[in-house]
Amino acid sequence: MATNAQSQESEQLLHLVFGGELESLDGLTFRDIDKLDIVGIFPNFAAAEKAWRKKAQQTVDNAHMRYFIVHMHRFLSPGQD
């Protein structure tokens, strides 16, 4: 029998990874929304985190560049996590 964590990983829980350059280090306002980098949509958190880490590492020299993981499945099925 699969544990709850294992069964959740086998479910399709969509996650969006995106990023862009922020106006300031202490805010969440992007400098140019037209230049947002949409990395992709991933079937689970593990895959999204791997993509997020790769993009964050590639942009480590730009302190204003930030990447985020959005838990899309929470928007698609509110209250079901």
mmCIF file as gemmi writes it, N, C-alpha and C atoms, coordinates in Angstrom:
data_model
loop_
_atom_site.group_PDB
_atom_site.id
_atom_site.type_symbol
_atom_site.label_atom_id
_atom_site.label_alt_id
_atom_site.label_comp_id
_atom_site.label_asym_id
_atom_site.label_entity_id
_atom_site.label_seq_id
_atom_site.pdbx_PDB_ins_code
_atom_site.Cartn_x
_atom_site.Cartn_y
_atom_site.Cartn_z
_atom_site.occupancy
_atom_site.B_iso_or_equiv
_atom_site.pdbx_formal_charge
_atom_site.auth_seq_id
_atom_site.auth_asym_id
_atom_site.pdbx_PDB_model_num
ATOM 1 N N . MET Axp A 1 ? 0.834 -1.18 0 1 0 ? 1 A 1
ATOM 2 C CA . MET Axp A 1 ? 0 0 0 1 0 ? 1 A 1
ATOM 3 C C . MET Axp A 1 ? 0.882 1.247 0 1 0 ? 1 A 1
ATOM 4 N N . ALA Axp A 2 ? 0.593 2.208 -0.849 1 0 ? 2 A 1
ATOM 5 C CA . ALA Axp A 2 ? 1.38 3.429 -0.953 1 0 ? 2 A 1
ATOM 6 C C . ALA Axp A 2 ? 1.052 4.378 0.185 1 0 ? 2 A 1
ATOM 7 N N . THR Axp A 3 ? 2.087 5.079 0.656 1 0 ? 3 A 1
ATOM 8 C CA . THR Axp A 3 ? 1.844 6.08 1.684 1 0 ? 3 A 1
ATOM 9 C C . THR Axp A 3 ? 1.198 7.298 1.054 1 0 ? 3 A 1
ATOM 10 N N . ASN Axp A 4 ? 0.682 8.185 1.883 1 0 ? 4 A 1
ATOM 11 C CA . ASN Axp A 4 ? 0.029 9.401 1.392 1 0 ? 4 A 1
ATOM 12 C C . ASN Axp A 4 ? 0.988 10.234 0.544 1 0 ? 4 A 1
ATOM 13 N N . ALA Axp A 5 ? 2.254 10.374 0.973 1 0 ? 5 A 1
ATOM 14 C CA . ALA Axp A 5 ? 3.239 11.154 0.213 1 0 ? 5 A 1
ATOM 15 C C . ALA Axp A 5 ? 3.509 10.514 -1.141 1 0 ? 5 A 1
ATOM 16 N N . GLN Axp A 6 ? 3.606 9.176 -1.178 1 0 ? 6 A 1
ATOM 17 C CA . GLN Axp A 6 ? 3.854 8.494 -2.437 1 0 ? 6 A 1
ATOM 18 C C . GLN Axp A 6 ? 2.672 8.646 -3.384 1 0 ? 6 A 1
ATOM 19 N N . SER Axp A 7 ? 1.455 8.538 -2.881 1 0 ? 7 A 1
ATOM 20 C CA . SER Axp A 7 ? 0.293 8.655 -3.749 1 0 ? 7 A 1
ATOM 21 C C . SER Axp A 7 ? 0.148 10.078 -4.269 1 0 ? 7 A 1
ATOM 22 N N . GLN Axp A 8 ? 0.529 11.08 -3.456 1 0 ? 8 A 1
ATOM 23 C CA . GLN Axp A 8 ? 0.47 12.466 -3.922 1 0 ? 8 A 1
ATOM 24 C C . GLN Axp A 8 ? 1.464 12.686 -5.054 1 0 ? 8 A 1
ATOM 25 N N . GLU Axp A 9 ? 2.67 12.12 -4.955 1 0 ? 9 A 1
ATOM 26 C CA . GLU Axp A 9 ? 3.674 12.286 -5.998 1 0 ? 9 A 1
ATOM 27 C C . GLU Axp A 9 ? 3.23 11.645 -7.306 1 0 ? 9 A 1
ATOM 28 N N . SER Axp A 10 ? 2.447 10.567 -7.232 1 0 ? 10 A 1
ATOM 29 C CA . SER Axp A 10 ? 2.009 9.914 -8.454 1 0 ? 10 A 1
ATOM 30 C C . SER Axp A 10 ? 0.835 10.655 -9.093 1 0 ? 10 A 1
ATOM 31 N N . GLU Axp A 11 ? 0.148 11.512 -8.312 1 0 ? 11 A 1
ATOM 32 C CA . GLU Axp A 11 ? -0.927 12.319 -8.866 1 0 ? 11 A 1
ATOM 33 C C . GLU Axp A 11 ? -0.337 13.444 -9.699 1 0 ? 11 A 1
ATOM 34 N N . GLN Axp A 12 ? -1.154 13.961 -10.579 1 0 ? 12 A 1
ATOM 35 C CA . GLN Axp A 12 ? -0.711 15.085 -11.407 1 0 ? 12 A 1
ATOM 36 C C . GLN Axp A 12 ? -1.075 16.375 -10.674 1 0 ? 12 A 1
ATOM 37 N N . LEU Axp A 13 ? -0.091 16.972 -10.024 1 0 ? 13 A 1
ATOM 38 C CA . LEU Axp A 13 ? -0.278 18.218 -9.302 1 0 ? 13 A 1
ATOM 39 C C . LEU Axp A 13 ? 0.532 19.286 -10.033 1 0 ? 13 A 1
ATOM 40 N N . LEU Axp A 14 ? -0.129 20.026 -10.901 1 0 ? 14 A 1
ATOM 41 C CA . LEU Axp A 14 ? 0.567 20.961 -11.789 1 0 ? 14 A 1
ATOM 42 C C . LEU Axp A 14 ? 1.209 22.122 -11.041 1 0 ? 14 A 1
ATOM 43 N N . HIS Axp A 15 ? 2.432 22.453 -11.475 1 0 ? 15 A 1
ATOM 44 C CA . HIS Axp A 15 ? 3.197 23.564 -10.912 1 0 ? 15 A 1
ATOM 45 C C . HIS Axp A 15 ? 3.77 24.388 -12.061 1 0 ? 15 A 1
ATOM 46 N N . LEU Axp A 16 ? 3.689 25.699 -11.942 1 0 ? 16 A 1
ATOM 47 C CA . LEU Axp A 16 ? 4.232 26.641 -12.921 1 0 ? 16 A 1
ATOM 48 C C . LEU Axp A 16 ? 5.52 27.228 -12.366 1 0 ? 16 A 1
ATOM 49 N N . VAL Axp A 17 ? 6.567 27.272 -13.194 1 0 ? 17 A 1
ATOM 50 C CA . VAL Axp A 17 ? 7.821 27.921 -12.824 1 0 ? 17 A 1
ATOM 51 C C . VAL Axp A 17 ? 8.007 29.121 -13.746 1 0 ? 17 A 1
ATOM 52 N N . PHE Axp A 18 ? 8.19 30.295 -13.138 1 0 ? 18 A 1
ATOM 53 C CA . PHE Axp A 18 ? 8.418 31.501 -13.916 1 0 ? 18 A 1
ATOM 54 C C . PHE Axp A 18 ? 9.301 32.449 -13.121 1 0 ? 18 A 1
ATOM 55 N N . GLY Axp A 19 ? 9.841 33.44 -13.824 1 0 ? 19 A 1
ATOM 56 C CA . GLY Axp A 19 ? 10.682 34.41 -13.14 1 0 ? 19 A 1
ATOM 57 C C . GLY Axp A 19 ? 10.845 35.67 -13.945 1 0 ? 19 A 1
ATOM 58 N N . GLY Axp A 20 ? 11.525 36.597 -13.335 1 0 ? 20 A 1
ATOM 59 C CA . GLY Axp A 20 ? 11.787 37.867 -13.983 1 0 ? 20 A 1
ATOM 60 C C . GLY Axp A 20 ? 12.609 38.754 -13.079 1 0 ? 20 A 1
ATOM 61 N N . GLU Axp A 21 ? 12.96 39.902 -13.604 1 0 ? 21 A 1
ATOM 62 C CA . GLU Axp A 21 ? 13.775 40.847 -12.858 1 0 ? 21 A 1
ATOM 63 C C . GLU Axp A 21 ? 12.876 41.746 -12.011 1 0 ? 21 A 1
ATOM 64 N N . LEU Axp A 22 ? 13.183 41.823 -10.723 1 0 ? 22 A 1
ATOM 65 C CA . LEU Axp A 22 ? 12.392 42.625 -9.803 1 0 ? 22 A 1
ATOM 66 C C . LEU Axp A 22 ? 12.906 44.06 -9.762 1 0 ? 22 A 1
ATOM 67 N N . GLU Axp A 23 ? 12.003 44.997 -9.452 1 0 ? 23 A 1
ATOM 68 C CA . GLU Axp A 23 ? 12.395 46.403 -9.326 1 0 ? 23 A 1
ATOM 69 C C . GLU Axp A 23 ? 13.302 46.626 -8.127 1 0 ? 23 A 1
ATOM 70 N N . SER Axp A 24 ? 13.038 45.92 -7.022 1 0 ? 24 A 1
ATOM 71 C CA . SER Axp A 24 ? 13.864 46.067 -5.827 1 0 ? 24 A 1
ATOM 72 C C . SER Axp A 24 ? 14.037 44.704 -5.171 1 0 ? 24 A 1
ATOM 73 N N . LEU Axp A 25 ? 15.07 44.596 -4.354 1 0 ? 25 A 1
ATOM 74 C CA . LEU Axp A 25 ? 15.368 43.324 -3.702 1 0 ? 25 A 1
ATOM 75 C C . LEU Axp A 25 ? 14.357 42.951 -2.629 1 0 ? 25 A 1
ATOM 76 N N . ASP Axp A 26 ? 13.641 43.942 -2.105 1 0 ? 26 A 1
ATOM 77 C CA . ASP Axp A 26 ? 12.694 43.653 -1.035 1 0 ? 26 A 1
ATOM 78 C C . ASP Axp A 26 ? 11.232 43.688 -1.488 1 0 ? 26 A 1
ATOM 79 N N . GLY Axp A 27 ? 11.006 43.682 -2.804 1 0 ? 27 A 1
ATOM 80 C CA . GLY Axp A 27 ? 9.639 43.699 -3.311 1 0 ? 27 A 1
ATOM 81 C C . GLY Axp A 27 ? 9.364 42.556 -4.268 1 0 ? 27 A 1
ATOM 82 N N . LEU Axp A 28 ? 8.138 42.522 -4.756 1 0 ? 28 A 1
ATOM 83 C CA . LEU Axp A 28 ? 7.74 41.494 -5.719 1 0 ? 28 A 1
ATOM 84 C C . LEU Axp A 28 ? 7.171 42.115 -6.995 1 0 ? 28 A 1
ATOM 85 N N . THR Axp A 29 ? 7.578 43.338 -7.296 1 0 ? 29 A 1
ATOM 86 C CA . THR Axp A 29 ? 7.131 44.008 -8.51 1 0 ? 29 A 1
ATOM 87 C C . THR Axp A 29 ? 8.18 43.803 -9.601 1 0 ? 29 A 1
ATOM 88 N N . PHE Axp A 30 ? 7.733 43.267 -10.738 1 0 ? 30 A 1
ATOM 89 C CA . PHE Axp A 30 ? 8.659 43.006 -11.838 1 0 ? 30 A 1
ATOM 90 C C . PHE Axp A 30 ? 8.946 44.29 -12.617 1 0 ? 30 A 1
ATOM 91 N N . ARG Axp A 31 ? 10.177 44.422 -13.087 1 0 ? 31 A 1
ATOM 92 C CA . ARG Axp A 31 ? 10.576 45.592 -13.88 1 0 ? 31 A 1
ATOM 93 C C . ARG Axp A 31 ? 9.822 45.663 -15.198 1 0 ? 31 A 1
ATOM 94 N N . ASP Axp A 32 ? 9.661 44.532 -15.861 1 0 ? 32 A 1
ATOM 95 C CA . ASP Axp A 32 ? 9.003 44.503 -17.168 1 0 ? 32 A 1
ATOM 96 C C . ASP Axp A 32 ? 8.256 43.177 -17.324 1 0 ? 32 A 1
ATOM 97 N N . ILE Axp A 33 ? 6.947 43.243 -17.18 1 0 ? 33 A 1
ATOM 98 C CA . ILE Axp A 33 ? 6.127 42.027 -17.259 1 0 ? 33 A 1
ATOM 99 C C . ILE Axp A 33 ? 6.25 41.357 -18.628 1 0 ? 33 A 1
ATOM 100 N N . ASP Axp A 34 ? 6.488 42.145 -19.672 1 0 ? 34 A 1
ATOM 101 C CA . ASP Axp A 34 ? 6.642 41.574 -21.014 1 0 ? 34 A 1
ATOM 102 C C . ASP Axp A 34 ? 7.893 40.699 -21.126 1 0 ? 34 A 1
ATOM 103 N N . LYS Axp A 35 ? 8.809 40.833 -20.187 1 0 ? 35 A 1
ATOM 104 C CA . LYS Axp A 35 ? 10.042 40.055 -20.233 1 0 ? 35 A 1
ATOM 105 C C . LYS Axp A 35 ? 10.07 38.918 -19.213 1 0 ? 35 A 1
ATOM 106 N N . LEU Axp A 36 ? 8.905 38.546 -18.661 1 0 ? 36 A 1
ATOM 107 C CA . LEU Axp A 36 ? 8.864 37.412 -17.744 1 0 ? 36 A 1
ATOM 108 C C . LEU Axp A 36 ? 9.31 36.143 -18.466 1 0 ? 36 A 1
ATOM 109 N N . ASP Axp A 37 ? 10.04 35.324 -17.768 1 0 ? 37 A 1
ATOM 110 C CA . ASP Axp A 37 ? 10.525 34.052 -18.301 1 0 ? 37 A 1
ATOM 111 C C . ASP Axp A 37 ? 9.603 32.945 -17.794 1 0 ? 37 A 1
ATOM 112 N N . ILE Axp A 38 ? 8.771 32.425 -18.681 1 0 ? 38 A 1
ATOM 113 C CA . ILE Axp A 38 ? 7.887 31.309 -18.335 1 0 ? 38 A 1
ATOM 114 C C . ILE Axp A 38 ? 8.679 30.031 -18.614 1 0 ? 38 A 1
ATOM 115 N N . VAL Axp A 39 ? 9.17 29.411 -17.565 1 0 ? 39 A 1
ATOM 116 C CA . VAL Axp A 39 ? 10.011 28.222 -17.704 1 0 ? 39 A 1
ATOM 117 C C . VAL Axp A 39 ? 9.175 27.034 -18.157 1 0 ? 39 A 1
ATOM 118 N N . GLY Axp A 40 ? 7.998 26.856 -17.531 1 0 ? 40 A 1
ATOM 119 C CA . GLY Axp A 40 ? 7.132 25.764 -17.948 1 0 ? 40 A 1
ATOM 120 C C . GLY Axp A 40 ? 6.175 25.329 -16.861 1 0 ? 40 A 1
ATOM 121 N N . ILE Axp A 41 ? 5.346 24.365 -17.225 1 0 ? 41 A 1
ATOM 122 C CA . ILE Axp A 41 ? 4.393 23.746 -16.307 1 0 ? 41 A 1
ATOM 123 C C . ILE Axp A 41 ? 4.84 22.304 -16.106 1 0 ? 41 A 1
ATOM 124 N N . PHE Axp A 42 ? 4.884 21.891 -14.841 1 0 ? 42 A 1
ATOM 125 C CA . PHE Axp A 42 ? 5.438 20.592 -14.495 1 0 ? 42 A 1
ATOM 126 C C . PHE Axp A 42 ? 4.398 19.747 -13.75 1 0 ? 42 A 1
ATOM 127 N N . PRO Axp A 43 ? 4.478 18.414 -13.871 1 0 ? 43 A 1
ATOM 128 C CA . PRO Axp A 43 ? 3.442 17.529 -13.325 1 0 ? 43 A 1
ATOM 129 C C . PRO Axp A 43 ? 3.497 17.326 -11.818 1 0 ? 43 A 1
ATOM 130 N N . ASN Axp A 44 ? 4.577 17.757 -11.171 1 0 ? 44 A 1
ATOM 131 C CA . ASN Axp A 44 ? 4.692 17.595 -9.716 1 0 ? 44 A 1
ATOM 132 C C . ASN Axp A 44 ? 5.718 18.58 -9.17 1 0 ? 44 A 1
ATOM 133 N N . PHE Axp A 45 ? 5.754 18.702 -7.854 1 0 ? 45 A 1
ATOM 134 C CA . PHE Axp A 45 ? 6.643 19.674 -7.224 1 0 ? 45 A 1
ATOM 135 C C . PHE Axp A 45 ? 8.113 19.333 -7.457 1 0 ? 45 A 1
ATOM 136 N N . ALA Axp A 46 ? 8.461 18.063 -7.431 1 0 ? 46 A 1
ATOM 137 C CA . ALA Axp A 46 ? 9.865 17.66 -7.602 1 0 ? 46 A 1
ATOM 138 C C . ALA Axp A 46 ? 10.415 18.124 -8.955 1 0 ? 46 A 1
ATOM 139 N N . ALA Axp A 47 ? 9.646 17.949 -10.008 1 0 ? 47 A 1
ATOM 140 C CA . ALA Axp A 47 ? 10.08 18.377 -11.34 1 0 ? 47 A 1
ATOM 141 C C . ALA Axp A 47 ? 10.149 19.901 -11.421 1 0 ? 47 A 1
ATOM 142 N N . ALA Axp A 48 ? 9.181 20.578 -10.807 1 0 ? 48 A 1
ATOM 143 C CA . ALA Axp A 48 ? 9.176 22.037 -10.801 1 0 ? 48 A 1
ATOM 144 C C . ALA Axp A 48 ? 10.372 22.576 -10.032 1 0 ? 48 A 1
ATOM 145 N N . GLU Axp A 49 ? 10.668 21.968 -8.905 1 0 ? 49 A 1
ATOM 146 C CA . GLU Axp A 49 ? 11.804 22.427 -8.101 1 0 ? 49 A 1
ATOM 147 C C . GLU Axp A 49 ? 13.12 22.238 -8.841 1 0 ? 49 A 1
ATOM 148 N N . LYS Axp A 50 ? 13.245 21.158 -9.57 1 0 ? 50 A 1
ATOM 149 C CA . LYS Axp A 50 ? 14.457 20.913 -10.36 1 0 ? 50 A 1
ATOM 150 C C . LYS Axp A 50 ? 14.64 22.01 -11.411 1 0 ? 50 A 1
ATOM 151 N N . ALA Axp A 51 ? 13.561 22.363 -12.107 1 0 ? 51 A 1
ATOM 152 C CA . ALA Axp A 51 ? 13.613 23.433 -13.123 1 0 ? 51 A 1
ATOM 153 C C . ALA Axp A 51 ? 13.897 24.785 -12.467 1 0 ? 51 A 1
ATOM 154 N N . TRP Axp A 52 ? 13.266 25.035 -11.325 1 0 ? 52 A 1
ATOM 155 C CA . TRP Axp A 52 ? 13.47 26.283 -10.591 1 0 ? 52 A 1
ATOM 156 C C . TRP Axp A 52 ? 14.933 26.434 -10.173 1 0 ? 52 A 1
ATOM 157 N N . ARG Axp A 53 ? 15.51 25.372 -9.615 1 0 ? 53 A 1
ATOM 158 C CA . ARG Axp A 53 ? 16.917 25.411 -9.188 1 0 ? 53 A 1
ATOM 159 C C . ARG Axp A 53 ? 17.848 25.688 -10.366 1 0 ? 53 A 1
ATOM 160 N N . LYS Axp A 54 ? 17.573 25.064 -11.498 1 0 ? 54 A 1
ATOM 161 C CA . LYS Axp A 54 ? 18.415 25.259 -12.681 1 0 ? 54 A 1
ATOM 162 C C . LYS Axp A 54 ? 18.378 26.723 -13.13 1 0 ? 54 A 1
ATOM 163 N N . LYS Axp A 55 ? 17.181 27.303 -13.224 1 0 ? 55 A 1
ATOM 164 C CA . LYS Axp A 55 ? 17.062 28.699 -13.668 1 0 ? 55 A 1
ATOM 165 C C . LYS Axp A 55 ? 17.651 29.653 -12.63 1 0 ? 55 A 1
ATOM 166 N N . ALA Axp A 56 ? 17.43 29.388 -11.361 1 0 ? 56 A 1
ATOM 167 C CA . ALA Axp A 56 ? 17.985 30.241 -10.307 1 0 ? 56 A 1
ATOM 168 C C . ALA Axp A 56 ? 19.513 30.218 -10.352 1 0 ? 56 A 1
ATOM 169 N N . GLN Axp A 57 ? 20.083 29.057 -10.587 1 0 ? 57 A 1
ATOM 170 C CA . GLN Axp A 57 ? 21.543 28.945 -10.669 1 0 ? 57 A 1
ATOM 171 C C . GLN Axp A 57 ? 22.081 29.694 -11.886 1 0 ? 57 A 1
ATOM 172 N N . GLN Axp A 58 ? 21.37 29.632 -13.002 1 0 ? 58 A 1
ATOM 173 C CA . GLN Axp A 58 ? 21.813 30.314 -14.22 1 0 ? 58 A 1
ATOM 174 C C . GLN Axp A 58 ? 21.812 31.833 -14.068 1 0 ? 58 A 1
ATOM 175 N N . THR Axp A 59 ? 20.991 32.354 -13.173 1 0 ? 59 A 1
ATOM 176 C CA . THR Axp A 59 ? 20.856 33.805 -13.016 1 0 ? 59 A 1
ATOM 177 C C . THR Axp A 59 ? 21.405 34.298 -11.679 1 0 ? 59 A 1
ATOM 178 N N . VAL Axp A 60 ? 22.251 33.523 -11.035 1 0 ? 60 A 1
ATOM 179 C CA . VAL Axp A 60 ? 22.76 33.839 -9.706 1 0 ? 60 A 1
ATOM 180 C C . VAL Axp A 60 ? 23.525 35.167 -9.672 1 0 ? 60 A 1
ATOM 181 N N . ASP Axp A 61 ? 24.091 35.594 -10.774 1 0 ? 61 A 1
ATOM 182 C CA . ASP Axp A 61 ? 24.857 36.84 -10.808 1 0 ? 61 A 1
ATOM 183 C C . ASP Axp A 61 ? 23.982 38.09 -10.834 1 0 ? 61 A 1
ATOM 184 N N . ASN Axp A 62 ? 22.686 37.94 -11.074 1 0 ? 62 A 1
ATOM 185 C CA . ASN Axp A 62 ? 21.765 39.073 -11.096 1 0 ? 62 A 1
ATOM 186 C C . ASN Axp A 62 ? 20.878 39.002 -9.857 1 0 ? 62 A 1
ATOM 187 N N . ALA Axp A 63 ? 21.194 39.82 -8.856 1 0 ? 63 A 1
ATOM 188 C CA . ALA Axp A 63 ? 20.473 39.772 -7.579 1 0 ? 63 A 1
ATOM 189 C C . ALA Axp A 63 ? 18.992 40.112 -7.728 1 0 ? 63 A 1
ATOM 190 N N . HIS Axp A 64 ? 18.615 40.831 -8.78 1 0 ? 64 A 1
ATOM 191 C CA . HIS Axp A 64 ? 17.224 41.227 -8.979 1 0 ? 64 A 1
ATOM 192 C C . HIS Axp A 64 ? 16.39 40.159 -9.692 1 0 ? 64 A 1
ATOM 193 N N . MET Axp A 65 ? 17.047 39.152 -10.235 1 0 ? 65 A 1
ATOM 194 C CA . MET Axp A 65 ? 16.33 38.105 -10.959 1 0 ? 65 A 1
ATOM 195 C C . MET Axp A 65 ? 15.826 37.062 -9.969 1 0 ? 65 A 1
ATOM 196 N N . ARG Axp A 66 ? 14.527 36.796 -10.028 1 0 ? 66 A 1
ATOM 197 C CA . ARG Axp A 66 ? 13.925 35.827 -9.116 1 0 ? 66 A 1
ATOM 198 C C . ARG Axp A 66 ? 13.017 34.871 -9.888 1 0 ? 66 A 1
ATOM 199 N N . TYR Axp A 67 ? 13.03 33.622 -9.471 1 0 ? 67 A 1
ATOM 200 C CA . TYR Axp A 67 ? 12.152 32.607 -10.042 1 0 ? 67 A 1
ATOM 201 C C . TYR Axp A 67 ? 11.236 32.081 -8.943 1 0 ? 67 A 1
ATOM 202 N N . PHE Axp A 68 ? 10.029 31.694 -9.341 1 0 ? 68 A 1
ATOM 203 C CA . PHE Axp A 68 ? 9.001 31.273 -8.405 1 0 ? 68 A 1
ATOM 204 C C . PHE Axp A 68 ? 8.348 29.983 -8.885 1 0 ? 68 A 1
ATOM 205 N N . ILE Axp A 69 ? 7.816 29.228 -7.92 1 0 ? 69 A 1
ATOM 206 C CA . ILE Axp A 69 ? 7.013 28.043 -8.215 1 0 ? 69 A 1
ATOM 207 C C . ILE Axp A 69 ? 5.588 28.352 -7.77 1 0 ? 69 A 1
ATOM 208 N N . VAL Axp A 70 ? 4.647 28.228 -8.685 1 0 ? 70 A 1
ATOM 209 C CA . VAL Axp A 70 ? 3.233 28.444 -8.388 1 0 ? 70 A 1
ATOM 210 C C . VAL Axp A 70 ? 2.546 27.086 -8.367 1 0 ? 70 A 1
ATOM 211 N N . HIS Axp A 71 ? 1.848 26.797 -7.285 1 0 ? 71 A 1
ATOM 212 C CA . HIS Axp A 71 ? 1.129 25.533 -7.138 1 0 ? 71 A 1
ATOM 213 C C . HIS Axp A 71 ? -0.218 25.665 -7.865 1 0 ? 71 A 1
ATOM 214 N N . MET Axp A 72 ? -0.211 25.416 -9.161 1 0 ? 72 A 1
ATOM 215 C CA . MET Axp A 72 ? -1.418 25.584 -9.976 1 0 ? 72 A 1
ATOM 216 C C . MET Axp A 72 ? -2.557 24.676 -9.525 1 0 ? 72 A 1
ATOM 217 N N . HIS Axp A 73 ? -2.228 23.495 -9.045 1 0 ? 73 A 1
ATOM 218 C CA . HIS Axp A 73 ? -3.266 22.547 -8.627 1 0 ? 73 A 1
ATOM 219 C C . HIS Axp A 73 ? -4.102 23.117 -7.495 1 0 ? 73 A 1
ATOM 220 N N . ARG Axp A 74 ? -3.557 24.032 -6.712 1 0 ? 74 A 1
ATOM 221 C CA . ARG Axp A 74 ? -4.324 24.654 -5.637 1 0 ? 74 A 1
ATOM 222 C C . ARG Axp A 74 ? -5.39 25.61 -6.176 1 0 ? 74 A 1
ATOM 223 N N . PHE Axp A 75 ? -5.109 26.206 -7.335 1 0 ? 75 A 1
ATOM 224 C CA . PHE Axp A 75 ? -6.083 27.085 -7.971 1 0 ? 75 A 1
ATOM 225 C C . PHE Axp A 75 ? -7.137 26.286 -8.73 1 0 ? 75 A 1
ATOM 226 N N . LEU Axp A 76 ? -6.719 25.15 -9.28 1 0 ? 76 A 1
ATOM 227 C CA . LEU Axp A 76 ? -7.635 24.323 -10.071 1 0 ? 76 A 1
ATOM 228 C C . LEU Axp A 76 ? -8.614 23.56 -9.185 1 0 ? 76 A 1
ATOM 229 N N . SER Axp A 77 ? -8.165 23.173 -7.995 1 0 ? 77 A 1
ATOM 230 C CA . SER Axp A 77 ? -9.021 22.424 -7.057 1 0 ? 77 A 1
ATOM 231 C C . SER Axp A 77 ? -8.866 23.004 -5.659 1 0 ? 77 A 1
ATOM 232 N N . PRO Axp A 78 ? -9.435 24.185 -5.409 1 0 ? 78 A 1
ATOM 233 C CA . PRO Axp A 78 ? -9.302 24.801 -4.09 1 0 ? 78 A 1
ATOM 234 C C . PRO Axp A 78 ? -9.818 23.884 -2.985 1 0 ? 78 A 1
ATOM 235 N N . GLY Axp A 79 ? -9.095 23.85 -1.88 1 0 ? 79 A 1
ATOM 236 C CA . GLY Axp A 79 ? -9.512 23.03 -0.752 1 0 ? 79 A 1
ATOM 237 C C . GLY Axp A 79 ? -9.111 21.582 -0.857 1 0 ? 79 A 1
ATOM 238 N N . GLN Axp A 80 ? -8.521 21.207 -1.97 1 0 ? 80 A 1
ATOM 239 C CA . GLN Axp A 80 ? -8.097 19.821 -2.165 1 0 ? 80 A 1
ATOM 240 C C . GLN Axp A 80 ? -6.589 19.827 -2.385 1 0 ? 80 A 1
ATOM 241 N N . ASP Axp A 81 ? -5.831 19.416 -1.374 1 0 ? 81 A 1
ATOM 242 C CA . ASP Axp A 81 ? -4.38 19.506 -1.466 1 0 ? 81 A 1
ATOM 243 C C . ASP Axp A 81 ? -3.724 18.189 -1.12 1 0 ? 81 A 1
